[in-house]
Each structure stands twice: as structure tokens, then as C-alpha cells.
Amino acid sequence: MPVCNIGTGDNLFSCLNEVFLERNIPWSNVIGYSSDNAPVMIGKSNSVLSRV
């Protein structure tokens, strides 16, 4: 995973998406999501989960 210096949902998702693209992993292969309880990870809007 690349270093993500900005802890916003948009930036974290971009870093995650970059890894998926580099490794040719389609998003349709994602079957689960786990994170801590931070709003940036699971909030209704502007979170990583809202982008997945």
C-alpha cells in the first residue's frame, strides 16, 4: 500500500484504488470491508466506505 499522507476518505480511497489497479484486481472481487470506527473510514459521505 502506498503511503497516504492525507487522511481524508478521498485520499485513502485513491491510495487503495491505486493498489487495485496496479495488481489488476477488479472492484467486483471485493466481498467485504473492515475498518476501525473512524468517520473517515465508515461515515455516510466522504468516507472510504461511501466510495467502495
C-alpha positions as CSV (number, residue, x, y, z in Angstrom):
1,M,0.0,0.0,0.0
2,P,1.4,3.4,-0.9
3,V,2.0,6.0,1.8
4,C,-1.1,8.2,2.3
5,N,-0.1,11.4,3.9
6,I,-3.5,13.0,3.9
7,G,-6.1,11.1,6.0
8,T,-9.3,12.0,4.0
9,G,-11.7,9.5,2.7
10,D,-11.0,10.6,-0.9
11,N,-7.2,10.3,-0.5
12,L,-7.3,7.0,1.3
13,F,-9.6,5.5,-1.4
14,S,-7.3,6.9,-4.1
15,C,-4.4,5.0,-2.5
16,L,-6.4,1.8,-2.2
17,N,-7.7,2.1,-5.8
18,E,-4.1,2.7,-7.0
19,V,-3.1,-0.7,-5.5
20,F,-6.1,-2.4,-7.0
21,L,-5.2,-1.0,-10.5
22,E,-1.5,-1.9,-10.2
23,R,-2.4,-5.5,-9.3
24,N,-5.3,-5.8,-11.8
25,I,-7.9,-6.5,-9.0
26,P,-11.4,-5.6,-10.1
27,W,-13.7,-4.0,-7.6
28,S,-16.2,-6.7,-8.3
29,N,-13.9,-9.1,-6.4
30,V,-14.4,-7.1,-3.2
31,I,-16.7,-9.2,-0.9
32,G,-16.2,-7.5,2.4
33,Y,-15.0,-4.4,4.2
34,S,-13.5,-4.0,7.6
35,S,-12.1,-0.9,9.4
36,D,-12.0,0.9,12.7
37,N,-14.9,3.1,13.7
38,A,-13.4,6.4,12.4
39,P,-15.8,8.6,10.4
40,V,-13.2,8.9,7.6
41,M,-13.5,5.1,7.2
42,I,-17.2,4.5,7.6
43,G,-19.1,7.8,7.5
44,K,-22.2,8.3,5.4
45,S,-20.5,10.7,3.0
46,N,-16.9,11.4,2.1
47,S,-15.6,8.2,3.7
48,V,-13.7,5.3,2.2
49,L,-16.8,3.1,2.6
50,S,-19.0,5.5,0.7
51,R,-16.6,5.3,-2.2
52,V,-16.3,1.5,-2.2
